[in-house]
Amino acid sequence: MQSQKAPHQSIRLFENDLLERLSHVHPITPLLVWSPVAAWLFWRAFAVDGLGVPGVVAVAFAGVFVWTLVEYIFHRFLFHYPAKSKAGKWLVFLFHGNHHDDPMDKTRLVFPPAGAIPIMALLYLLFSLVIPAHLIAAFMAGFIVGYLMYDYIHYATHHFHMRNRLAKFLKHYHLRHHFSRQVGRYGVSSPLWDAVFGTWPRR
């Protein structure tokens, strides 16, 4: 008789059952939540802001590009913040430390909407201070696309066998962040900012 593999036991983050359930996310959830938002922003860029296709593509691409920088900043300076206090250490563990302790937990590889929605709203407010009103919709649409690319590249690096050369590189690049003893490789969807800021170990 074959022995059955025991089900994966996730690290419990909250004593409250509702909060604990909200910390677990099916991988399709970000696509269902954010795709309609991005689609509406693209529609607004065309129909309300009056941008043509070249303008929308250019501004959206800028949004994707800025996302890669935000991704790097969050991962390096927030998710790996060397907290000293008990509360600080708990927050770092809540947002990212638990992922390093259990990197193959399928329900914690994409960011929960309960946390992503307020963060995205805050970023929208900050970007709207510096980006003209007629460009913010296209920019945020691209920014959200960049975020979704990050989420699914991250999921894939942990659970998919990569055949494409670029995808295989990103998988190995991110897994070295987890399993090598070297500090760095904070980019998940792109190593660009690691190269710019010197956090891409060359050994």
Backbone torsions as a table, in degrees:
resi	resn	phi	psi	omega
1	MET	NA	129.3	-178.6
2	GLN	-75.8	138.7	175.3
3	SER	-80.3	139.6	-179.4
4	GLN	-90.2	142.1	178.6
5	LYS	-70.2	132.8	179.7
6	ALA	-66.7	141.4	178.4
7	PRO	-63.4	147.6	-179.3
8	HIS	-66.1	133.2	177.9
9	GLN	-104.9	113.6	179.5
10	SER	-72.7	153.2	172.7
11	ILE	-68.7	128.3	179.0
12	ARG	-80.6	128.2	-177.0
13	LEU	-101.9	-29.8	-174.3
14	PHE	-128.8	144.9	172.2
15	GLU	-73.8	-34.0	178.8
16	ASN	-70.7	128.1	-175.6
17	ASP	-65.6	-37.1	-179.5
18	LEU	-66.2	-47.0	178.0
19	LEU	-61.7	-38.4	178.8
20	GLU	-63.7	-41.9	178.2
21	ARG	-63.9	-38.6	-179.9
22	LEU	-67.1	-20.7	-179.6
23	SER	-81.2	-8.9	177.8
24	HIS	-104.2	131.6	-173.2
25	VAL	-132.8	129.3	171.2
26	HIS	-68.6	140.8	-175.3
27	PRO	-57.3	-26.1	-178.2
28	ILE	-79.0	-13.6	-173.4
29	THR	-58.2	-49.3	179.6
30	PRO	-57.5	-36.6	178.7
31	LEU	-64.7	-41.8	-179.7
32	LEU	-69.1	-34.2	-177.8
33	VAL	-79.5	-46.5	-168.3
34	TRP	-95.0	-23.2	178.5
35	SER	-60.8	-45.4	176.6
36	PRO	-61.6	-35.4	178.9
37	VAL	-65.7	-46.3	179.2
38	ALA	-63.5	-41.1	179.7
39	ALA	-62.8	-41.6	178.9
40	TRP	-65.6	-39.3	178.7
41	LEU	-66.1	-39.6	175.7
42	PHE	-63.3	-43.0	177.7
43	TRP	-60.1	-44.9	-179.3
44	ARG	-62.3	-40.0	179.7
45	ALA	-59.5	-37.8	178.7
46	PHE	-80.0	-52.8	-168.1
47	ALA	-80.7	-35.2	-176.1
48	VAL	-100.6	-46.7	-176.6
49	ASP	-82.7	-14.7	175.0
50	GLY	72.0	24.1	178.0
51	LEU	-80.1	141.9	173.7
52	GLY	-81.7	177.2	-178.5
53	VAL	-58.0	-48.4	179.5
54	PRO	-59.2	-39.8	-179.9
55	GLY	-66.2	-44.0	179.5
56	VAL	-63.9	-44.0	-179.3
57	VAL	-62.2	-45.0	-178.1
58	ALA	-64.0	-46.2	-177.8
59	VAL	-70.2	-39.3	178.0
60	ALA	-64.4	-39.1	177.0
61	PHE	-62.5	-38.0	175.6
62	ALA	-61.8	-38.3	176.8
63	GLY	-62.6	-42.8	176.7
64	VAL	-61.5	-44.0	-179.0
65	PHE	-62.2	-44.5	179.3
66	VAL	-65.2	-35.4	176.8
67	TRP	-56.2	-43.7	-177.6
68	THR	-59.3	-34.7	177.1
69	LEU	-71.6	-43.9	178.3
70	VAL	-61.8	-42.5	176.7
71	GLU	-55.8	-46.2	-179.5
72	TYR	-64.5	-46.4	-178.5
73	ILE	-61.4	-47.2	179.6
74	PHE	-60.1	-47.3	-174.7
75	HIS	-66.5	-43.7	-176.6
76	ARG	-75.5	-48.7	-168.3
77	PHE	-97.6	-22.1	178.1
78	LEU	-103.1	-53.4	-175.1
79	PHE	-70.7	-23.6	177.7
80	HIS	-115.8	28.5	179.2
81	TYR	-66.0	129.6	-178.3
82	PRO	-79.9	73.3	-176.0
83	ALA	-65.8	147.8	179.4
84	LYS	-108.5	-36.4	-176.7
85	SER	-78.9	161.9	178.7
86	LYS	-63.5	-42.9	180.0
87	ALA	-66.0	-41.4	178.7
88	GLY	-62.9	-43.6	179.0
89	LYS	-63.2	-38.2	179.1
90	TRP	-65.5	-41.6	179.1
91	LEU	-63.8	-43.4	178.2
92	VAL	-62.6	-41.4	178.0
93	PHE	-66.3	-38.6	-179.6
94	LEU	-62.6	-45.6	-175.3
95	PHE	-80.2	-32.4	-171.9
96	HIS	-149.4	-30.4	-176.4
97	GLY	-60.2	-37.0	179.6
98	ASN	-63.6	-30.4	177.8
99	HIS	-68.3	-35.8	177.3
100	HIS	-73.0	-31.3	176.9
101	ASP	-73.8	-29.3	-179.2
102	ASP	-140.0	72.6	-171.7
103	PRO	-70.8	-11.0	-178.3
104	MET	-102.3	10.0	178.0
105	ASP	-70.1	109.3	-173.7
106	LYS	-65.7	-23.9	-175.9
107	THR	-89.9	1.0	179.2
108	ARG	-130.1	30.9	178.7
109	LEU	-100.6	-17.0	172.4
110	VAL	-114.5	154.3	-171.4
111	PHE	-79.5	131.7	-179.1
112	PRO	-63.3	134.4	177.0
113	PRO	-55.5	-31.4	179.5
114	ALA	-58.6	-30.8	176.5
115	GLY	-95.9	-33.5	-175.7
116	ALA	-70.6	-36.1	-175.5
117	ILE	-62.4	-51.5	178.4
118	PRO	-64.6	-35.2	178.0
119	ILE	-65.5	-43.7	179.6
120	MET	-65.4	-38.0	178.1
121	ALA	-63.8	-41.7	178.6
122	LEU	-64.9	-42.5	178.4
123	LEU	-64.1	-38.1	177.0
124	TYR	-59.6	-44.9	179.6
125	LEU	-63.0	-41.5	179.5
126	LEU	-66.3	-44.8	-179.8
127	PHE	-65.3	-34.8	-178.1
128	SER	-68.0	-15.2	176.8
129	LEU	-75.2	-23.9	-174.6
130	VAL	-119.8	-15.8	-178.6
131	ILE	-102.6	130.0	179.3
132	PRO	-53.6	146.6	-174.2
133	ALA	-58.5	-34.1	-176.8
134	HIS	-79.7	-2.6	178.8
135	LEU	-112.9	-12.9	-171.3
136	ILE	-65.9	-34.5	-179.4
137	ALA	-64.8	-48.3	179.1
138	ALA	-63.9	-39.2	179.9
139	PHE	-63.6	-47.8	-178.3
140	MET	-68.1	-32.0	175.2
141	ALA	-60.6	-46.7	176.8
142	GLY	-64.9	-38.2	179.0
143	PHE	-61.2	-42.5	179.0
144	ILE	-67.3	-39.9	175.8
145	VAL	-59.3	-43.1	176.9
146	GLY	-60.6	-41.2	178.1
147	TYR	-62.8	-43.9	179.0
148	LEU	-64.4	-39.2	176.1
149	MET	-59.6	-44.0	178.2
150	TYR	-59.6	-49.1	-177.4
151	ASP	-56.9	-45.2	-174.1
152	TYR	-82.9	-27.8	169.7
153	ILE	-64.4	-42.3	179.1
154	HIS	-61.5	-46.2	178.8
155	TYR	-61.3	-44.5	-176.9
156	ALA	-65.0	-37.7	-178.6
157	THR	-62.6	-26.6	-179.4
158	HIS	-91.8	-24.5	-169.7
159	HIS	-130.9	-4.8	-179.8
160	PHE	-112.9	146.9	170.0
161	HIS	-82.3	120.5	-175.7
162	MET	-90.4	130.6	176.4
163	ARG	-108.8	-37.4	177.6
164	ASN	-63.1	141.0	-174.8
165	ARG	-61.2	-45.2	179.8
166	LEU	-66.3	-44.6	180.0
167	ALA	-62.1	-39.6	178.7
168	LYS	-64.8	-39.2	177.3
169	PHE	-61.7	-46.8	-179.1
170	LEU	-63.3	-37.3	178.2
171	LYS	-62.6	-51.3	-179.1
172	HIS	-64.1	-37.5	-179.8
173	TYR	-61.1	-46.7	-177.5
174	HIS	-73.2	-38.7	-178.6
175	LEU	-66.8	-27.9	173.7
176	ARG	-67.2	-31.2	174.9
177	HIS	-59.8	-36.8	-178.9
178	HIS	-81.3	-44.6	-162.7
179	PHE	-111.8	-4.2	172.3
180	SER	-93.8	167.8	179.6
181	ARG	-91.8	4.9	-178.2
182	GLN	-85.6	141.1	176.1
183	VAL	-84.2	135.7	177.4
184	GLY	130.5	-159.4	-176.2
185	ARG	55.8	56.5	-178.0
186	TYR	-83.3	-20.4	177.1
187	GLY	-73.8	135.4	177.5
188	VAL	-106.5	-51.1	179.6
189	SER	-82.0	-15.8	-179.9
190	SER	-161.0	139.8	174.9
191	PRO	-87.3	7.0	-172.7
192	LEU	-53.1	-52.4	-173.1
193	TRP	-74.3	-24.1	171.0
194	ASP	-63.1	-40.1	178.0
195	ALA	-67.3	-40.6	-177.5
196	VAL	-67.1	-43.1	-173.4
197	PHE	-100.3	8.5	172.7
198	GLY	74.8	28.0	179.6
199	THR	-111.6	25.1	176.2
200	TRP	-106.7	96.0	179.0
201	PRO	-60.4	132.8	-174.5
202	ARG	-95.1	-9.4	179.8
203	ARG	-72.7	NA	NA
